[in-house]
Amino acid sequence: MPAPYIWILPARQRFAMPSRAYPELFAVLGNSVPDLRGLFLRGQGGNSAALGVRQGDAIRNISGTFGGHAIGWRGGWGSGPFYSWDSGDRGSGGNGTGTSWGFDASRIVPTAEENRPVNTAVRFLVRARP
């Protein structure tokens, strides 16, 4: 007869479990459970990190630029995701300054090829009765 099910709260707790009853689980965990509080559990594979590795949150980058002409104004402002530069274009009449502005989210937040929460890679198992 197989060993009875046990329920383990994944919160870095220690538990009394005889290594003889669950040798595979004991070999992987020892006598402590990984702390998964606050983490999104992500199936291993694809863009996930290695099994059990915490992966930080990220968004896909958002960026863009636009330009214009201003009389008596020079570029050089911007903070966070915003920036500007003097593009050198004086306009059709030669008056003013050509200025370009830009936005780049990667200047202030982590970016990746996907949107994701803080997560850890796990293997989801399905148990079926014989």
GILIN-V11820 format. One record per helix or strand of 3 or more residues. SS is the DSSP state (h for helix, s for strand). FROM is the first residue (numbers start at 0). TO is the last residue. If there is no record, write none. Layout:
# GILIN-V11820
ss,from,to
SS,FROM,TO
SS,FROM,TO
This chain:
# GILIN-V11820
ss,from,to
h,22,28
s,39,42
s,62,69
s,81,85
s,96,103
h,104,106
s,118,121
